[in-house]
Amino acid sequence: MRIRQSSHNTRNEVSTVRKAIAFGAIGLVTTLGVAVPAGAVTSSNVTPAAHVTLMSRTTTIKHVTFKGTYSGKMALLWTSSGVTASSVAGHGTGTYGANTIKGSGGGSAASSCDPFSGAGNLVGASGLKLSIVSSSKTQACAINSAAPTPVTVNGVAKILSGTGRFKGSSGTLTFKGSFTVQNTTAGSTESDSFNATISGVVTIKTIR
């Protein structure tokens, strides 16, 4: 079902906003687990003149269960063709102290449930950071046919990189979120509160 505006705005604008906003709310993503080390290999070559020992590096792989719960604010900008979440920032509790999320995103109008795209970071006080980007499986859905209306977000985020304890990270995280759209008039802006949960498995590969 397409979204109907309570004002003269088009249905497309409403759906676009929902998906774009949802992206911002997410922000994205979170758990840590058990390390599975790979053994070191040592080889040697002995000659009459000398004894040479070559040792390979050790690769350690950790599969970390990641969980996080966040809340915060997102800034939205509406246009005639869609919506942009120019800023998404939240705080909460996450694995390895990843207690802050930041991001941005957007989408174009199509229906009451639409995919959206965006990117963000999970950041910790110790300097650790996990960079993520939403996948094509991410969408936002408006509950009602006219604004103001609650919007729910469900999606998957791909881990691009990490620093600190997340150095050498890869994997995917799923997220769920919600927020309420107040107005979908083209040219208008608003600041909305959001709540989001992030979970999944982070693979951390360390070479020494």
N, C-alpha and C positions, 0 to 999 in steps of 0.2 A: 504494500500500500504506500502511495506517495504522501509526503507530508503536505498538509494544507496550512498556509499561513493564516494567522488571525488578522494580519494586515494585508496590504496589497502585494507583499513579497510572493515570489513564485515558490512552488513546492520544491523545486530543485535547490533553491538556496537553503531551505531548511535541512534537507537531507545532507547537503554538502557540509554544512556547519557541524552537524552531529558527528560525522565521521572524522572531520579534521580535528574537532575539539577532542574527541575521544583519544586521538593519537597523543595529543599533548598531555592528557591526563595520565596516560600510561607512563608512562615514561619510564618507562620503562621498564624491573626485571630481576629469582635469586636464592641459591643454597650451595653448600659445600660438603664434600664427602671424604672418601678414603683414598690414600695414595697407593698406586700400583707401580713400584719401581722396576726398572729394567736393569739387569746386571751389567757390570763393566766387563770389557773383554781386554785381555792383555796378551800380546804376542812378542816374541823376542827372536833376534837373529844373532848368532854367535859366530865371530870370525877369529882367526888367530891373533889379530891385532887388537880387537876390542869387543865389548859386549854391549849391544844396543837394545834398549827396551822401549817399545812403543805401547802406549795405553790409550784406549778409546775413551771418549767422553761418556758419562753416565746420563741416561735419559730417565727422568722421573715423571710419571703421569698420574695426576690426581683427578678423580671424578668427584666433584664437590656438589652436594645438594644445596641449592640456593633458594632462600625464601626471604621475602620482604613485604612489608605493609607500609604504605605511604599515603599522605594527604597533603594538599597544597592548593595553589592557584594557577590558573592558566589565562593568558590574554588572547582574546579572539578578535579577528578582524573579518567582517563580512563584505563580500562583493556580490555582483550580480550573477556570478557563475560558481561561487563556492565560498569556502571559509579557510582562514589561515590561523593556526595556533602559533603565534609569533614567539610566545614564551610559556614554558611549562616548568614549574619549580615546586618541589615538595620535599618533605622530611618525614622520617619514620624510623623503622628498625629493620635492618637487613643483615644477611650473613657477612662475616668478616668486617663488620662495621660500615657496610655500604648503606649509609643512612640518608643520603641525599640523592634526588633524581632531578635531572634537568633535560629539557628537550624542546623540540618544535616540530611542526608538521602541517598537513593540510590536505584538502580533497576537493573534488568537484561534485556538484549535485547530480543525483540520478534517481534515487528512491529513498524510502525511509530507512533502509539498511544499505550501507555502502562501504566499500573498502577505503582505507586511507593510508597514507605513507608518512614517514617521519624518521627522525633519528634522535638519540639521546645518550646520556651517560648516567651511570650509577657511581656515586663518589663517596669516599670515606674520609674521616678526619685524619687518618694516617697518611693520606696522599694516594691511596689506591683508587683506581678508576677502571670501570668496565664500559666500553663503548658498544652501543647496540644500534640496530636498524630494524624497523618493522618489516614483516614479510607480506606477501600477497594474500596470506590467510587471515589478515587482520581486518576487522570491520566494526563499525559503530552503528547502532540502531536507536532511533527515536521511539519513545514509548507512545506518545500521543501524536496526533496529526497536525497540531499547531503549537507554536511557542507561546508561553514558556512550557518546556517539557523536559522530563528526565531523559538522559541518553546513557545507554550501556555500551561498554566496549569490551571486545574479546579479541585476542590476537596472539601472534607468535613473533618474537624478536630474535634476530640472529646476532650472536656475539662477534664483533669484529676484531677487538683487541683488548688488552688490559695492561695495567701497570701495578706496581707493588705486589701484593699477594696474588693478583690476577694476571701477572705478566705471563704471556704465552697462552692466553685463554682462547677457547673456541666453544661452540655449542649453541643451544637455543634455550629461550626462556618463554614461558607463556604468561600472559597477564590478563587481568580483568579489572575493569574500572567503571566509574559512573560519575556523572556531573549533570547539571541542569542548564539548558540553554534558555536565556531570557528574552532575546530579541534577534530576529534574523533579517532585519532591514539592511539592504545594501548600503555600505558606507559607515555602518555603525560598529562600535567596538564594545567589548564587555570583558569583565574579569569574573571568572567562575571558579568555584571551589570544586575539587575533585578528590576521590578516594580510589586507590588502586592496590592490587596485590600482585606480586610477581613470584614465580617459582620455576624450577627446572634444574638441569644439571649443567655445571660448568666444567669443562675439561681443561685442566691447567698442565701444560707441558713445559718442563724445565730441563735444560741441557747444561751439564756441568763438566 
